[in-house]
Amino acid sequence: MNIEKSYMSVSGFFDLWVRLMEMETRNMEAQDSGINDSKILIISPPTDAGIKILTQANSNGESHLLCFSDALGEKAKQYSIKKKINRLEIWIEPFFSVPFEDRYFDAIFANCFFDFLPQGDFDDIVKEIKRSLKSKGLFFSVYMDMPLDALGRTWENLFSRFPSISKGVRPVDITPSLSKYGIKLKKDLTIKRLGFPMKYLMAER
């Protein structure tokens, strides 16, 4: 399953998932980034409840959402209307390119993104993200962390055995790619909700 199909598959319930399981991380991103009058890019499923949180936090700036197909863009448009998300520009681009000049963004947020993708894609994606970030620009990412306890491994096994539930999500580690391209970690936290391990990363270009 590719990222477009995965995102379409989860879109019907993803708002609820985030509000139940991951809302803390989206609020942390809004606070840790200090955005208000910034240029930001969001990469996430089109029905991520965090889109509104980040856009509202950046009320005086530019907020952009990256989608990878017309269907995802339409889903994002419908969701933004339903949730009254204002001042959000939706971009439809082939996977994976960022349609902006070098060093354009103050902050980029990639949530529930890397854990849908093959590990082999990480280097090219991180390289493109770095190209798009200003010097000292911030990069945030939330994804399924490597489980270290029995409950976390239960989630991993459930998702592995029943891909119809997970839509391809699995534990990943993106820190080697960040290190390879000189993106410096500022926060590296594991946050658990009902035993589900979430990695919260904040890094700087």
TORMARTOR-39354 format. One record per residue (C-alpha): chain; x, y, z; residue in three letters; residue number from 1. Coordinates in pm, 1 decimal. Each point is the difference from the previous one (the first is absolute). Last residue first. Layout:
@mol A&c1 X&c2 Y&c3 Z&type Ala&seq NUM
...
END
This chain:
@mol A&c1 1851.5&c2 2254.0&c3 1048.5&type Arg&seq 205
@mol A&c1 -151.6&c2 -51.8&c3 343.8&type Glu&seq 204
@mol A&c1 -180.8&c2 -299.6&c3 147.7&type Ala&seq 203
@mol A&c1 -310.2&c2 -75.8&c3 204.9&type Met&seq 202
@mol A&c1 -101.9&c2 -361.9&c3 19.1&type Leu&seq 201
@mol A&c1 -296.2&c2 -163.3&c3 172.3&type Tyr&seq 200
@mol A&c1 -2.1&c2 -379.4&c3 -32.3&type Lys&seq 199
@mol A&c1 -327.0&c2 -168.3&c3 81.8&type Met&seq 198
@mol A&c1 -26.4&c2 -333.3&c3 180.1&type Pro&seq 197
@mol A&c1 -357.6&c2 -134.8&c3 38.7&type Phe&seq 196
@mol A&c1 -36.0&c2 -122.9&c3 359.5&type Gly&seq 195
@mol A&c1 -342.9&c2 154.8&c3 42.1&type Leu&seq 194
@mol A&c1 171.2&c2 327.1&c3 -91.3&type Arg&seq 193
@mol A&c1 376.5&c2 5.2&c3 18.0&type Lys&seq 192
@mol A&c1 243.6&c2 282.9&c3 -71.4&type Ile&seq 191
@mol A&c1 358.7&c2 -71.1&c3 -98.3&type Thr&seq 190
@mol A&c1 210.1&c2 314.9&c3 -15.5&type Leu&seq 189
@mol A&c1 289.4&c2 131.9&c3 -208.4&type Asp&seq 188
@mol A&c1 32.4&c2 375.9&c3 29.0&type Lys&seq 187
@mol A&c1 267.9&c2 227.9&c3 -151.1&type Lys&seq 186
@mol A&c1 132.6&c2 -236.1&c3 -263.7&type Leu&seq 185
@mol A&c1 236.9&c2 154.3&c3 -254.3&type Lys&seq 184
@mol A&c1 -55.4&c2 -32.9&c3 -373.0&type Ile&seq 183
@mol A&c1 343.1&c2 -73.9&c3 -143.2&type Gly&seq 182
@mol A&c1 -112.6&c2 -196.5&c3 -304.3&type Tyr&seq 181
@mol A&c1 116.1&c2 -341.5&c3 122.2&type Lys&seq 180
@mol A&c1 -119.4&c2 77.1&c3 353.4&type Ser&seq 179
@mol A&c1 -355.9&c2 57.6&c3 -118.6&type Leu&seq 178
@mol A&c1 14.3&c2 -320.5&c3 -204.4&type Ser&seq 177
@mol A&c1 126.0&c2 -201.1&c3 298.6&type Pro&seq 176
@mol A&c1 -274.9&c2 158.0&c3 217.9&type Thr&seq 175
@mol A&c1 -288.3&c2 -126.7&c3 -214.1&type Ile&seq 174
@mol A&c1 -83.5&c2 -308.0&c3 206.3&type Asp&seq 173
@mol A&c1 -310.0&c2 -199.9&c3 -89.7&type Val&seq 172
@mol A&c1 -287.0&c2 -190.1&c3 163.5&type Pro&seq 171
@mol A&c1 -274.6&c2 -109.2&c3 -241.7&type Arg&seq 170
@mol A&c1 -298.6&c2 152.6&c3 -177.6&type Val&seq 169
@mol A&c1 -111.1&c2 -184.2&c3 -314.7&type Gly&seq 168
@mol A&c1 -374.5&c2 65.3&c3 4.7&type Lys&seq 167
@mol A&c1 9.5&c2 -88.3&c3 371.6&type Ser&seq 166
@mol A&c1 -336.4&c2 -171.7&c3 22.7&type Ile&seq 165
@mol A&c1 -3.7&c2 -173.2&c3 -340.0&type Ser&seq 164
@mol A&c1 365.5&c2 -77.9&c3 67.6&type Pro&seq 163
@mol A&c1 -110.5&c2 -254.8&c3 262.5&type Phe&seq 162
@mol A&c1 297.3&c2 -213.4&c3 99.8&type Arg&seq 161
@mol A&c1 256.0&c2 279.8&c3 -4.6&type Ser&seq 160
@mol A&c1 -228.0&c2 257.2&c3 162.8&type Phe&seq 159
@mol A&c1 -90.4&c2 -239.1&c3 279.4&type Leu&seq 158
@mol A&c1 361.0&c2 -109.3&c3 44.3&type Asn&seq 157
@mol A&c1 119.6&c2 360.8&c3 34.7&type Glu&seq 156
@mol A&c1 -282.8&c2 86.3&c3 241.9&type Trp&seq 155
@mol A&c1 85.9&c2 -304.7&c3 209.7&type Thr&seq 154
@mol A&c1 367.2&c2 98.0&c3 -18.7&type Arg&seq 153
@mol A&c1 -90.7&c2 329.0&c3 166.7&type Gly&seq 152
@mol A&c1 -185.4&c2 -184.3&c3 272.6&type Leu&seq 151
@mol A&c1 292.7&c2 -234.4&c3 62.4&type Ala&seq 150
@mol A&c1 260.1&c2 274.4&c3 29.1&type Asp&seq 149
@mol A&c1 263.6&c2 167.7&c3 -216.5&type Leu&seq 148
@mol A&c1 -204.6&c2 78.6&c3 -309.8&type Pro&seq 147
@mol A&c1 175.9&c2 182.1&c3 -287.6&type Met&seq 146
@mol A&c1 -188.6&c2 325.7&c3 -40.6&type Asp&seq 145
@mol A&c1 -308.3&c2 62.0&c3 -211.9&type Met&seq 144
@mol A&c1 26.7&c2 351.4&c3 -143.3&type Tyr&seq 143
@mol A&c1 5.3&c2 366.9&c3 96.8&type Val&seq 142
@mol A&c1 236.3&c2 236.0&c3 -181.9&type Ser&seq 141
@mol A&c1 116.0&c2 356.4&c3 46.3&type Phe&seq 140
@mol A&c1 260.2&c2 193.5&c3 -199.9&type Phe&seq 139
@mol A&c1 113.4&c2 346.7&c3 99.7&type Leu&seq 138
@mol A&c1 181.6&c2 261.7&c3 -207.4&type Gly&seq 137
@mol A&c1 344.5&c2 103.7&c3 124.4&type Lys&seq 136
@mol A&c1 93.7&c2 76.8&c3 -363.1&type Ser&seq 135
@mol A&c1 -327.0&c2 -0.3&c3 -188.5&type Lys&seq 134
@mol A&c1 -163.4&c2 -330.2&c3 -86.5&type Leu&seq 133
@mol A&c1 -85.8&c2 -115.0&c3 -352.6&type Ser&seq 132
@mol A&c1 334.2&c2 -163.5&c3 -77.4&type Arg&seq 131
@mol A&c1 -12.6&c2 -181.7&c3 335.4&type Lys&seq 130
@mol A&c1 -341.0&c2 -142.1&c3 -85.8&type Ile&seq 129
@mol A&c1 129.1&c2 -117.2&c3 -337.2&type Glu&seq 128
@mol A&c1 298.4&c2 -176.5&c3 162.9&type Lys&seq 127
@mol A&c1 -230.7&c2 -152.3&c3 262.2&type Val&seq 126
@mol A&c1 -220.4&c2 -141.1&c3 -275.7&type Ile&seq 125
@mol A&c1 292.8&c2 -141.4&c3 -199.3&type Asp&seq 124
@mol A&c1 147.4&c2 -165.1&c3 309.8&type Asp&seq 123
@mol A&c1 -331.6&c2 -144.2&c3 123.3&type Phe&seq 122
@mol A&c1 -114.7&c2 -179.5&c3 -314.1&type Asp&seq 121
@mol A&c1 190.9&c2 -323.4&c3 69.5&type Gly&seq 120
@mol A&c1 -176.2&c2 -37.6&c3 334.9&type Gln&seq 119
@mol A&c1 -324.1&c2 -68.1&c3 -187.0&type Pro&seq 118
@mol A&c1 -281.1&c2 242.8&c3 88.2&type Leu&seq 117
@mol A&c1 -312.8&c2 9.2&c3 221.0&type Phe&seq 116
@mol A&c1 205.2&c2 50.6&c3 319.5&type Asp&seq 115
@mol A&c1 167.7&c2 299.0&c3 -165.2&type Phe&seq 114
@mol A&c1 -324.2&c2 193.9&c3 -30.6&type Phe&seq 113
@mol A&c1 -205.8&c2 -5.5&c3 317.7&type Cys&seq 112
@mol A&c1 106.8&c2 361.5&c3 53.9&type Asn&seq 111
@mol A&c1 256.1&c2 187.7&c3 -208.7&type Ala&seq 110
@mol A&c1 6.4&c2 362.5&c3 124.6&type Phe&seq 109
@mol A&c1 228.9&c2 248.2&c3 -176.1&type Ile&seq 108
@mol A&c1 108.6&c2 329.0&c3 155.9&type Ala&seq 107
@mol A&c1 142.6&c2 335.4&c3 -111.2&type Asp&seq 106
@mol A&c1 -51.1&c2 -92.9&c3 -363.2&type Phe&seq 105
@mol A&c1 154.1&c2 140.4&c3 -318.2&type Tyr&seq 104
@mol A&c1 360.3&c2 -118.4&c3 19.3&type Arg&seq 103
@mol A&c1 13.2&c2 -108.8&c3 -365.3&type Asp&seq 102
@mol A&c1 -300.3&c2 87.5&c3 -212.6&type Glu&seq 101
@mol A&c1 -339.3&c2 -159.5&c3 40.2&type Phe&seq 100
@mol A&c1 -190.0&c2 -289.6&c3 -157.4&type Pro&seq 99
@mol A&c1 115.3&c2 -268.0&c3 246.9&type Val&seq 98
@mol A&c1 52.9&c2 -328.7&c3 -181.4&type Ser&seq 97
@mol A&c1 -75.5&c2 -359.9&c3 84.2&type Phe&seq 96
@mol A&c1 -242.5&c2 -128.4&c3 -119.6&type Phe&seq 95
@mol A&c1 -174.9&c2 196.8&c3 -270.9&type Pro&seq 94
@mol A&c1 -136.5&c2 340.7&c3 103.6&type Glu&seq 93
@mol A&c1 -338.2&c2 133.2&c3 106.8&type Ile&seq 92
@mol A&c1 23.8&c2 309.8&c3 219.6&type Trp&seq 91
@mol A&c1 -264.4&c2 115.5&c3 248.3&type Ile&seq 90
@mol A&c1 31.2&c2 355.3&c3 138.0&type Glu&seq 89
@mol A&c1 -142.8&c2 45.9&c3 348.3&type Leu&seq 88
@mol A&c1 -115.4&c2 344.2&c3 116.4&type Arg&seq 87
@mol A&c1 -310.3&c2 -129.6&c3 176.6&type Asn&seq 86
@mol A&c1 -87.5&c2 -344.6&c3 131.9&type Ile&seq 85
@mol A&c1 -374.7&c2 -0.5&c3 57.6&type Lys&seq 84
@mol A&c1 -8.1&c2 -370.6&c3 92.6&type Lys&seq 83
@mol A&c1 -241.5&c2 -94.1&c3 -278.2&type Lys&seq 82
@mol A&c1 164.7&c2 235.9&c3 -250.0&type Ile&seq 81
@mol A&c1 349.0&c2 -128.7&c3 83.8&type Ser&seq 80
@mol A&c1 -122.7&c2 -360.8&c3 -25.5&type Tyr&seq 79
@mol A&c1 -156.2&c2 52.9&c3 -342.1&type Gln&seq 78
@mol A&c1 319.6&c2 163.0&c3 -130.1&type Lys&seq 77
@mol A&c1 218.0&c2 -274.9&c3 146.9&type Ala&seq 76
@mol A&c1 -213.9&c2 -269.3&c3 -162.1&type Lys&seq 75
@mol A&c1 22.0&c2 186.4&c3 -330.9&type Glu&seq 74
@mol A&c1 377.3&c2 17.2&c3 30.1&type Gly&seq 73
@mol A&c1 18.0&c2 -368.2&c3 86.4&type Leu&seq 72
@mol A&c1 -204.3&c2 -87.2&c3 -309.3&type Ala&seq 71
@mol A&c1 212.2&c2 229.8&c3 -218.6&type Asp&seq 70
@mol A&c1 312.0&c2 -181.0&c3 113.9&type Ser&seq 69
@mol A&c1 305.7&c2 43.8&c3 222.0&type Phe&seq 68
@mol A&c1 -111.3&c2 265.9&c3 247.8&type Cys&seq 67
@mol A&c1 216.3&c2 266.6&c3 169.1&type Leu&seq 66
@mol A&c1 -169.4&c2 240.4&c3 242.0&type Leu&seq 65
@mol A&c1 116.9&c2 362.6&c3 16.9&type His&seq 64
@mol A&c1 -28.8&c2 258.9&c3 277.0&type Ser&seq 63
@mol A&c1 122.6&c2 357.2&c3 -53.9&type Glu&seq 62
@mol A&c1 14.5&c2 230.1&c3 301.6&type Gly&seq 61
@mol A&c1 -215.3&c2 212.9&c3 227.9&type Asn&seq 60
@mol A&c1 -211.8&c2 -282.4&c3 143.1&type Ser&seq 59
@mol A&c1 285.4&c2 -247.4&c3 33.4&type Asn&seq 58
@mol A&c1 -144.4&c2 -158.7&c3 314.7&type Ala&seq 57
@mol A&c1 -331.0&c2 -31.9&c3 -184.1&type Gln&seq 56
@mol A&c1 168.7&c2 -181.5&c3 -287.6&type Thr&seq 55
@mol A&c1 183.7&c2 -233.9&c3 236.9&type Leu&seq 54
@mol A&c1 -310.9&c2 -94.2&c3 196.7&type Ile&seq 53
@mol A&c1 -213.9&c2 -30.2&c3 -313.9&type Lys&seq 52
@mol A&c1 242.8&c2 -239.8&c3 -167.2&type Ile&seq 51
@mol A&c1 36.1&c2 -195.8&c3 324.2&type Gly&seq 50
@mol A&c1 -343.1&c2 -154.9&c3 -45.2&type Ala&seq 49
@mol A&c1 149.1&c2 -203.0&c3 -286.5&type Asp&seq 48
@mol A&c1 -260.1&c2 -43.8&c3 -273.6&type Thr&seq 47
@mol A&c1 232.8&c2 49.8&c3 -297.2&type Pro&seq 46
@mol A&c1 253.3&c2 -257.5&c3 126.1&type Pro&seq 45
@mol A&c1 319.4&c2 187.6&c3 80.0&type Ser&seq 44
@mol A&c1 264.6&c2 233.0&c3 -143.2&type Ile&seq 43
@mol A&c1 -39.0&c2 353.8&c3 135.2&type Ile&seq 42
@mol A&c1 214.8&c2 286.9&c3 -130.0&type Leu&seq 41
@mol A&c1 55.6&c2 322.6&c3 193.1&type Ile&seq 40
@mol A&c1 89.6&c2 359.5&c3 -82.6&type Lys&seq 39
@mol A&c1 -13.4&c2 192.6&c3 325.0&type Ser&seq 38
@mol A&c1 -187.0&c2 281.9&c3 172.3&type Asp&seq 37
@mol A&c1 -130.6&c2 -196.4&c3 297.7&type Asn&seq 36
@mol A&c1 224.4&c2 -303.6&c3 41.8&type Ile&seq 35
@mol A&c1 178.9&c2 -59.9&c3 329.1&type Gly&seq 34
@mol A&c1 104.2&c2 -346.2&c3 -119.3&type Ser&seq 33
@mol A&c1 -9.2&c2 -155.4&c3 346.7&type Asp&seq 32
@mol A&c1 -355.9&c2 116.0&c3 73.1&type Gln&seq 31
@mol A&c1 -164.3&c2 -100.7&c3 -327.1&type Ala&seq 30
@mol A&c1 196.8&c2 -323.0&c3 -4.9&type Glu&seq 29
@mol A&c1 -98.1&c2 -81.4&c3 358.1&type Met&seq 28
@mol A&c1 -366.3&c2 53.9&c3 -88.6&type Asn&seq 27
@mol A&c1 39.6&c2 -248.0&c3 -285.4&type Arg&seq 26
@mol A&c1 167.9&c2 -250.5&c3 230.4&type Thr&seq 25
@mol A&c1 -273.8&c2 18.7&c3 261.2&type Glu&seq 24
@mol A&c1 -263.2&c2 -61.3&c3 -267.6&type Met&seq 23
@mol A&c1 147.5&c2 -341.2&c3 -83.7&type Glu&seq 22
@mol A&c1 -225.5&c2 -275.7&c3 131.1&type Met&seq 21
@mol A&c1 -366.1&c2 99.3&c3 31.8&type Leu&seq 20
@mol A&c1 -4.0&c2 318.8&c3 -209.4&type Arg&seq 19
@mol A&c1 244.8&c2 -150.9&c3 -247.5&type Val&seq 18
@mol A&c1 -200.1&c2 -319.6&c3 -43.3&type Trp&seq 17
@mol A&c1 -326.7&c2 195.3&c3 -33.9&type Leu&seq 16
@mol A&c1 138.0&c2 214.9&c3 -282.2&type Asp&seq 15
@mol A&c1 142.8&c2 -314.9&c3 -158.3&type Phe&seq 14
@mol A&c1 -330.5&c2 -185.5&c3 -30.1&type Phe&seq 13
@mol A&c1 -115.3&c2 65.1&c3 -356.5&type Gly&seq 12
@mol A&c1 342.4&c2 106.4&c3 -124.1&type Ser&seq 11
@mol A&c1 169.0&c2 -332.0&c3 79.9&type Val&seq 10
@mol A&c1 -54.2&c2 -165.0&c3 -338.7&type Ser&seq 9
@mol A&c1 65.7&c2 319.0&c3 -197.2&type Met&seq 8
@mol A&c1 330.8&c2 43.8&c3 181.1&type Tyr&seq 7
@mol A&c1 100.1&c2 -359.2&c3 -65.9&type Ser&seq 6
@mol A&c1 -94.5&c2 21.4&c3 -367.9&type Lys&seq 5
@mol A&c1 205.6&c2 315.5&c3 -48.4&type Glu&seq 4
@mol A&c1 292.7&c2 -134.8&c3 204.6&type Ile&seq 3
@mol A&c1 30.5&c2 -321.2&c3 -197.1&type Asn&seq 2
@mol A&c1 -147.5&c2 -339.0&c3 97.4&type Met&seq 1
END
